[in-house]
């Protein structure tokens, strides 16, 4: 009976060991099914500054218009249709009768109010006068993206992130007459007003806008001469402006706005003197890690964000929501880091397994020692007298007979002592009966 209990106890510990080992050593939790960056797993389709995570675990550059695609996230325009990257603005212009239906399917309720007259303003024809938009259910830290699908609007996209929750906010984009005074020539001016939120509640805010190619070329400027200016305290402030892509008619740009106000899109020629300052080893006025990486260099643990500021990598990478800003990543990097993470996981599992095995062996040894009965040798006959041997044999027979009747050793021992048997003799016989 005791042997069976010991065996059951041993089997239980062995099974417990293997269960714990399998749980701790399972590599499934360590394998990233998407793309791995700095030990953080991003799902397929996550966007990192004009790159996307593909099904092979690599970050690839997003594609321009008319390029082959299978998913929306592969395209810079954010839309893939019939195997090609498309611009929804062009589609709306080509088929305006279906604009309301397409907008309702996308989920935006955009109201476009036409101007009372045909005054086009600077920079080419436009029927855009005012666009009103309402965005609801905004969570703190969540990136919200508003696509402006009216092709006549100079603003094509607005993205932002707030520092607190909002049930809804209103965004109004209104065409304004040119009020810009400064270097260069003004292309378009517009104002963005917000209701239900203040500018200081924005953690970040960006906008994409377009400039007509013909207008730019006819005025003797190139695509790199465009800058977005913002009116702050009656002064025009230059915003970091980045060229993104182009289509048949427009150049597309992006600027970090740090809130919304009155804006002017300005063509301003960059002087040769200013261009030659980059690379002189001195951080000159206006140079950033994005505009002149030769002079403004980030540390090894930093990356250059879109505003031209060096940020620590751990601070820059965030959970993939709509879009996460970070420079393009080499394709082989995620695979190598995935292998490293798996190897670390197996090493941890091996260490845990060894510790559990040692604990299991120690527990078995302690149990066996605790349950082991002392092995006494039968008293040698030469140390007993003839009378003692007879009493020994007689008491032994009595005890064995009572054991066969089902009495316990404690009951038999107590009965022998009550009957007057010598306690030492009783103990001696009991030790030698199995």
C-alpha positions in Angstrom: 0.0 0.0 0.0 2.8 2.4 0.9 4.6 1.5 -2.3 1.6 2.5 -4.4 1.3 5.8 -2.6 4.9 6.6 -3.2 4.6 5.7 -6.8 1.5 7.9 -7.2 3.3 10.8 -5.5 6.3 10.4 -7.8 4.2 10.3 -11.0 2.3 13.4 -9.9 5.5 15.4 -9.4 6.8 14.3 -12.8 3.6 15.3 -14.6 3.7 18.7 -12.8 7.2 19.2 -13.9 6.5 18.5 -17.6 3.3 20.7 -17.5 5.3 23.7 -16.1 8.1 23.1 -18.5 5.8 23.1 -21.5 4.1 26.3 -20.4 7.3 28.2 -19.8 9.1 26.9 -22.8 6.3 27.4 -25.4 7.8 29.6 -28.1 4.4 30.6 -29.6 4.3 33.8 -27.5 7.7 34.9 -28.6 7.0 34.6 -32.4 5.8 37.9 -33.9 3.2 37.3 -36.6 3.8 40.8 -38.0 6.9 42.9 -37.9 9.3 43.2 -35.0 10.9 46.5 -34.1 13.0 46.9 -30.9 11.4 43.8 -29.4 7.9 45.2 -30.1 5.6 43.4 -32.4 3.5 45.4 -35.0 0.6 43.8 -36.8 0.5 43.4 -40.5 -0.6 46.6 -42.2 0.9 48.9 -39.5 2.3 52.1 -41.1 5.7 53.7 -40.1 6.3 56.9 -41.9 5.5 55.9 -45.5 6.4 52.2 -44.9 4.1 49.4 -44.1 4.4 45.9 -42.5 3.8 43.2 -45.1 2.9 39.6 -44.6 6.5 38.5 -44.7 7.4 40.5 -41.6 9.2 43.3 -43.4 8.6 47.1 -43.6 8.3 48.1 -47.3 8.0 51.6 -48.8 4.4 52.6 -49.6 3.5 52.8 -53.3 2.7 55.8 -55.5 -0.5 56.2 -57.6 -1.2 53.5 -60.3 1.2 51.0 -58.6 0.1 47.5 -58.1 -1.4 46.7 -54.7 -3.6 44.4 -52.7 -4.3 46.4 -49.5 -5.1 50.0 -48.7 -2.1 50.3 -46.4 0.3 49.6 -49.3 -0.6 53.0 -50.9 0.6 56.5 -50.1 -2.9 57.6 -51.0 -4.4 55.2 -48.5 -6.7 53.5 -51.1 -6.2 50.4 -53.2 -8.9 49.5 -55.8 -8.8 46.9 -58.6 -5.2 46.1 -57.8 -3.9 49.7 -58.1 -3.2 52.6 -55.8 -5.8 55.3 -56.5 -6.6 58.9 -55.5 -10.2 59.2 -54.2 -10.2 62.9 -55.1 -9.9 62.1 -58.8 -12.6 59.5 -58.6 -15.0 62.1 -56.9 -14.3 64.6 -59.7 -14.9 62.0 -62.4 -18.2 60.7 -60.9 -19.7 63.4 -58.7 -23.1 61.8 -58.8 -21.8 59.0 -56.6 -19.9 61.2 -54.2 -22.5 61.2 -51.5 -22.8 57.4 -51.6 -19.1 56.8 -51.5 -18.7 59.3 -48.6 -21.4 57.6 -46.6 -19.6 54.2 -47.1 -16.3 55.7 -46.0 -18.0 57.1 -42.8 -17.4 60.9 -43.3 -20.2 63.4 -43.6 -18.6 66.3 -45.4 -20.5 69.4 -46.3 -19.1 71.5 -49.1 -20.6 75.0 -49.5 -20.0 76.6 -52.9 -18.9 80.2 -53.3 -21.5 82.8 -54.2 -19.4 83.9 -57.2 -16.8 82.5 -59.6 -13.8 84.3 -57.9 -11.0 81.7 -58.0 -8.3 83.4 -56.0 -4.6 82.8 -56.5 -3.2 79.5 -57.7 -5.8 78.2 -60.2 -9.5 77.4 -60.3 -11.3 76.2 -57.2 -14.9 75.8 -56.2 -13.9 75.2 -52.6 -15.4 77.7 -50.2 -16.0 75.9 -46.9 -15.9 72.3 -45.6 -17.6 71.3 -42.3 -16.7 68.0 -40.6 -17.7 66.4 -37.3 -15.5 63.7 -35.7 -16.9 61.7 -32.8 -15.7 59.3 -30.1 -12.1 60.5 -29.8 -9.9 58.7 -27.2 -6.9 60.3 -25.6 -3.7 59.3 -27.5 -5.6 57.9 -30.4 -4.6 59.2 -33.9 -7.6 60.4 -35.9 -7.3 60.9 -39.6 -9.8 63.0 -41.7 -9.6 62.5 -45.4 -10.9 65.6 -47.4 -12.3 63.9 -50.5 -13.3 67.2 -52.2 -10.8 67.6 -55.0 -11.2 71.3 -55.1 -9.9 71.6 -51.5 -6.2 72.5 -51.1 -6.2 70.5 -47.8 -6.4 66.7 -48.5 -5.9 65.2 -45.0 -5.8 66.3 -41.4 -4.5 64.0 -38.6 -4.3 64.7 -34.9 -4.0 63.2 -31.5 -5.5 64.7 -28.3 -4.4 64.5 -24.7 -7.9 63.7 -23.4 -11.2 62.1 -24.5 -13.7 64.0 -26.5 -17.3 63.0 -27.5 -17.1 65.1 -30.7 -15.3 68.0 -32.2 -16.1 70.2 -35.2 -13.6 71.1 -37.9 -14.3 73.9 -40.5 -12.0 74.5 -43.4 -12.7 77.9 -44.9 -11.1 79.6 -47.9 -9.6 83.0 -47.2 -8.4 85.8 -49.3 -4.6 86.2 -49.3 -3.4 88.0 -46.2 0.2 86.8 -46.3 3.0 89.5 -46.4 6.6 88.3 -46.7 9.1 86.5 -48.9 7.9 84.5 -51.9 4.5 84.5 -53.4 1.3 83.2 -51.9 -0.5 80.3 -53.5 -3.5 79.8 -51.3 -4.7 80.9 -47.9 -7.2 79.1 -45.8 -8.4 78.9 -42.2 -9.1 75.8 -40.0 -11.4 76.4 -37.1 -12.2 73.9 -34.4 -15.1 73.7 -31.9 -15.1 71.7 -28.8 -11.3 71.6 -28.4 -8.5 74.0 -27.8 -5.1 74.1 -29.6 -3.3 73.3 -26.3 -5.2 70.0 -26.1 -3.4 68.6 -29.2 -0.5 66.2 -28.6 0.3 66.4 -32.3 -1.5 67.7 -35.4 -0.5 67.5 -39.1 -2.1 68.3 -42.4 -1.5 67.3 -46.0 -2.1 69.8 -48.8 -1.7 70.0 -52.6 -0.2 72.6 -54.9 -1.0 72.9 -58.6 2.0 72.0 -60.8 1.2 74.4 -63.6 0.9 77.3 -61.2 4.3 76.5 -59.6 6.1 76.1 -62.9 4.5 79.2 -64.4 5.8 81.2 -61.5 9.3 79.8 -61.9 9.4 77.7 -58.7 10.2 74.0 -58.1 8.5 71.4 -56.0 11.0 71.9 -53.2 10.2 75.6 -52.9 6.9 75.2 -51.1 6.5 76.0 -47.4 3.4 76.2 -45.2 3.1 79.3 -43.0 0.9 79.7 -40.0 -0.3 83.0 -38.5 0.7 83.1 -34.8 0.3 86.3 -32.8 0.1 88.4 -36.0 3.4 86.9 -37.2 3.8 84.3 -40.0 5.7 81.3 -38.7 7.3 78.7 -41.1 6.2 75.1 -40.5 8.3 72.1 -41.3 7.0 71.2 -44.8 7.8 67.8 -46.4 7.2 66.8 -50.0 5.4 63.5 -50.1 4.3 62.5 -53.6 2.6 63.8 -56.7 0.0 62.9 -59.3 -0.6 64.2 -62.8 -1.8 67.7 -61.6 -0.6 68.3 -58.0 2.4 68.0 -55.7 1.4 66.6 -52.3 3.0 68.0 -49.1 2.8 67.4 -45.3 3.4 69.8 -42.4 3.2 69.5 -38.7 0.9 72.3 -37.6 1.0 72.2 -33.8 -2.7 73.2 -33.7 -4.9 75.0 -36.2 -5.3 78.6 -37.3 -4.9 80.7 -40.5 -2.5 79.2 -43.0 -0.9 80.3 -46.3 0.8 78.0 -48.8 3.8 80.0 -50.1 6.3 79.5 -52.8 9.6 80.7 -51.5 12.9 80.2 -53.3 15.8 78.8 -51.2 18.9 80.8 -51.8 22.1 79.1 -52.9 23.9 80.5 -49.8 21.4 78.8 -47.5 21.7 75.5 -49.4 25.5 75.4 -49.1 25.4 75.8 -45.3 24.4 72.1 -44.9 27.5 70.0 -44.5 29.7 72.7 -43.0 29.9 70.9 -39.6 28.0 73.7 -37.9 24.3 73.6 -36.8 23.1 76.8 -38.6 19.7 78.5 -38.0 16.9 76.4 -39.4 18.9 73.2 -39.7 17.3 70.0 -38.2 18.2 66.3 -38.3 15.7 66.0 -41.2 16.7 69.0 -43.3 20.5 68.5 -42.7 21.5 65.2 -41.2 25.2 66.0 -41.9 25.3 68.7 -39.3 22.5 67.7 -36.9 23.2 64.1 -36.0 21.1 62.0 -33.6 22.6 59.6 -31.1 22.6 55.8 -31.6 19.6 55.4 -29.4 17.7 58.2 -31.1 15.8 58.7 -34.4 14.8 61.8 -36.3 11.0 62.4 -36.3 9.0 64.3 -38.9 9.5 67.6 -37.1 13.2 67.3 -37.3 13.7 66.5 -33.6 15.9 63.7 -32.3 13.7 61.4 -30.2 14.6 58.3 -28.2 13.6 55.1 -30.0 11.6 53.8 -27.1 9.6 57.0 -27.0 9.1 57.2 -30.8 7.6 53.7 -31.4 4.0 53.4 -30.3 1.2 50.8 -30.6 0.0 50.8 -34.2 -3.2 52.7 -34.4 -3.6 54.7 -37.6 0.0 55.8 -38.3 3.2 55.8 -36.3 6.1 58.1 -37.2 9.5 56.4 -37.6 12.1 56.3 -40.4 12.0 53.4 -42.9 13.4 50.1 -41.4 15.7 47.7 -43.2 13.9 44.6 -44.3 16.2 42.1 -42.7 16.1 43.7 -39.3 12.7 42.4 -38.1 13.6 38.8 -39.0 16.9 38.9 -37.1 15.3 40.4 -34.1 12.6 37.7 -34.2 15.3 35.0 -34.1 17.0 36.7 -31.2 13.8 36.9 -29.2 13.0 33.2 -29.8 16.6 32.2 -28.7 16.2 34.3 -25.6 12.8 32.7 -24.9 14.3 29.2 -25.2 17.2 30.0 -23.0 14.8 31.3 -20.3 12.7 28.2 -20.7 15.8 26.0 -20.3 16.8 27.8 -17.1 13.3 27.5 -15.7 13.2 23.8 -16.6 16.5 23.1 -14.8 15.3 25.0 -11.7 12.1 23.0 -11.7 13.9 19.7 -12.1 16.2 20.5 -9.2 13.2 21.3 -7.0 11.5 18.1 -8.1 14.5 16.0 -7.2 14.9 17.7 -3.9 11.2 17.2 -3.1 11.4 13.4 -4.0 14.4 13.0 -1.8 12.8 14.7 1.2 9.7 12.7 0.8 11.5 9.4 0.6 13.6 10.3 3.7 10.5 11.3 5.6 8.5 8.1 4.8 11.4 5.7 5.2 11.0 3.3 8.1 14.1 2.3 10.1 15.4 -1.2 9.2 16.1 -3.0 12.5 17.9 -6.3 12.6 16.4 -9.1 14.6 17.9 -9.5 18.0 20.7 -12.1 17.9 19.7 -15.3 19.9 23.0 -15.5 21.6 22.2 -12.3 23.5 19.0 -13.9 25.0 18.6 -16.5 27.7 16.5 -19.6 27.1 13.6 -18.1 29.0 13.8 -14.8 27.0 13.8 -16.7 23.7 10.7 -18.7 24.7 8.9 -15.5 25.8 10.0 -13.8 22.6 8.6 -16.6 20.4 5.4 -16.8 22.3 4.8 -13.0 22.2 5.7 -13.0 18.5 3.1 -15.7 17.7 0.5 -13.8 19.7 1.2 -10.5 17.8 1.2 -12.2 14.4 -2.1 -13.9 15.1 -3.7 -10.7 16.2 -2.3 -8.9 13.1 -3.9 -11.5 10.9 -7.2 -10.8 12.6 -7.0 -7.1 11.5 -5.9 -5.5 14.7 -3.4 -2.6 14.4 0.1 -2.7 15.9 -0.9 0.0 18.3 -3.9 -1.9 19.6 -1.8 -5.1 19.9 1.0 -3.3 21.6 -1.4 -1.7 24.2 -3.1 -5.0 24.8 0.3 -6.8 25.4 1.3 -4.1 27.9 -2.1 -4.3 29.6 -1.6 -8.1 29.9 1.7 -7.6 31.8 4.3 -8.3 29.0 7.6 -6.5 29.5 7.7 -3.2 27.5 11.2 -3.8 26.2 10.3 -7.2 24.9 7.2 -5.9 23.3 9.2 -3.2 21.6 11.8 -5.7 20.5 9.2 -8.1 18.9 7.4 -5.2 17.2 10.5 -4.0 15.5 11.2 -7.4 14.0 7.7 -8.0 12.7 7.2 -6.9 9.1 
